[in-house]
Amino acid sequence: QVQLVEAGGGLVQPGGSLRLSCATSGFTFSSYAMSWYRQAPGKQREWVASITSTSRTSYEKSVNGRFTISRDNVKNTVYLQMNGLTPEDTAVYYCKRITVPPDNWGQGTQVTVSS
């Protein structure tokens, strides 16, 4: 059974940093691209960043240059390093395996950026 467990969220001041992690199990992690999504209050869930099985990365425009997605194929974990956080980054963050049909969403991890 596929499991995606996000962690690392919290309350941080504007300009601060957080590192999110997503521990996975139930599939061959190294074979799949992975993504991070987020959902802010009252808004639709949106894509944030992706990393391919060969570690090629891509980012949504508003986070490019501030966020870094990475993966550890030994620990079966994908990370999202977030720097220069702003209140607009406040959201629940989810990781997702890129596959069809899609997996169920995990519980996510809350990131709140506020002074």
N, C-alpha and C positions, 0 to 999 in steps of 0.2 A: 504494500500500500504506500502510495506516494505521500510523503509528509514534508511540509515546508514550515519551518518555525523561525519567525522573525524575532529579533531582539535588538536592544541597544538604544531604543528611543528614550526620550525624556524631555525635561524642560531645560532650555538653554537660552542665553541672552543673545540678542542680535549681534552678529559678527562672530559668534561662537562656532564650535565644531562638534560633530557627533559621528560615530562610526556604527553603522547598522550591520548586523550579520543575519544571515539566513542559513540555518542548518537544514540540510536535506537528507532524505533517505527514501528507499523504495525504488530507486532507479539508478542507472549508470550515469552519475553526475557529469563525468568528464565528456560525455557524448552530446550533451545538450547545451544550447544557448540558454542564458538566463536573463531575466529582466527585473527591474524594480519599477513599481508603480506607486502612485500616491493618490489619496482622496482627501481633499480639504472639506471642511464642513459646508454643506449646501452645494457642493460641486460634484461633477462627474469624476470618476477615477481617471487618472491620466498617466501616460507612460513617462518615465523619468530617464531610464538608462538601460542599455543592454550590453551583454558581453557574449561573444560567440564561444564555441568550444575551443577555438584557437586563440581566445583572449583578445579578439578584435572588439573594440568598444564603440558605442555611439551614445549620444546624449540629447535630451530635449534642450532646446535653445536656452531656456532661462537658467539652466543649471550647468551648462557647458562652461568649463573653466573653474567651477567651484566644487563640483562633485566628481568623485572618482569611483567607478565600479571595478571590482577585482574579484578573482576567484581563487580558491585553494582546492585543487582536485584531490588532494590527500585527505583533507578534512571534509570534503563534500559540502563546502560552504561558499556562499557568495557574499560579498561585502559592498557597502556603499559608504565611502568616506565623504562626509559633507562638511565643507568649510564655508566661511562667510555667510552663515545662515541669516535669513531675513524672516520677518513675520509671515511673508507670503509662502514660505516653505512649511508652515504649520499644516500638518496633515497626518493621516494614518498611512504608513508606508508598508507596502506588500512586495514580496518577491514572487516570481512566477517562472516556471519552466516554460520554455517556448516549445510547444508541442500541440499536435492536433489529434484528437479533441483536447481542449484545454483541461488542466487539472482544476480542482476546486481551489478557491482562494484560502490562504491561511488566515490567522487571526490578525495579522499585521502588528505593527509597533507604532505607538503614538509619538510624534515629534511635535513639540510645542516651542515656538520661538517667541519669547516675550521678555520684556524688561520688567 
